[in-house]
Amino acid sequence: MRYTLRQLEVFIAIAQNGNLTRAADQLAMSQSAASSALKDLENQFDIQLFDRVGKRLQLNEQGRLLLPEALSLMEQAYNLQANLMQHSNTGKLRLGATLTIGNYLAVGMIAQYMQQHPGADVSLTVDNTEHIVAKLLNFELDVAMIEGEINHPDLDIHRWQDDELVVFCNTKHPLAKRGLASDEELTHARWILREEGSGTRQAFDRGMHGLLPQLTVAIELEHTEAIKRAVQAGLGIGCLSRITLEDAFKRGDLVAVRTPQRDFGRSLYIVLHRQKFRTAGLNAWLELCGNL
């Protein structure tokens, strides 16, 4: 074999850091050793993987094409090493989830997974759709469960579950008594919404098509609990996944407002990188999600 895993490690670290010194520090090796490893890799195949811009190493087109394959190969090597060292079939599983799924669905699923696989090493990153997808594309996550609709050539996207958004208000709001709102009433309301880039906001904007320019968005917040509290405090009305609101509706803290003229249905998705090596742990998780 004309390359080593160490050379690939150096290539990946430089690509991710854009700097030889930081890459060497990350790998706990000298700068000269890291530089030699990269030079040897490029010389062995008569290619150049980076453009040199001052002290910065910027991935060129050849480097961008090879990076996903190098990341996938290193992922397999790390998983093999973990299995050899830990004698574990599942290895480490890095999950990503958008906020609704992460806060209301994922924890219970992780508990079920760890019950089935005692001693499993599982981590969960919770963020909005845009950030979770970016981590997945950079091989920082093994699999993601998201609310937003995306389309990317490097990703496998599987429809997972149905969900719907619900407009809601506090018990003293004028809409609470009828529990029903017309389009005109929706345009006159003050809204407390999720931030741009979130799957919930994407679904809201789609459901409110034709009315968006007329809406008054008073506050944008990143967390569903903060939105619920703001609505309960009378700062406006909101629109979130029914999953996040069921308990508040049962307690009577918040009131659902029907909007039959608006379609707030949506899907939740399981997403993987097309070049992601499917470890035993990943396959076990996908089986838990429904044999994707």
Buried (B, 14 or more C-beta within 10 A) or exposed (E): EEBEBBBBBBBBBBBBBBBBEBBBBBBEBEEEEBBBBBEBBBEEEEEEBBEEEEEEBEBBEBBEEBBBEBBBBBBEBBBEEBBEEEEBEBBBBBBBBBBBBBBBBBBEBBEEBBEEBEEBBBEBBBBBBBBBBEBBBBBBBBBBBBBBBBEEEEBBBEEBBEBEBBBBBBEEBEBBEEEEBEBEBBBEBBBBBBEEBBBBBBBBBBBBEEBEEEBEEBBBBEEBEEBBBBBBEEBBBBBBBBBBBEEBBEEEBBBBBEBEEBBBEBBBBBBBBEBBBBBBBBEBBBEBBEEB
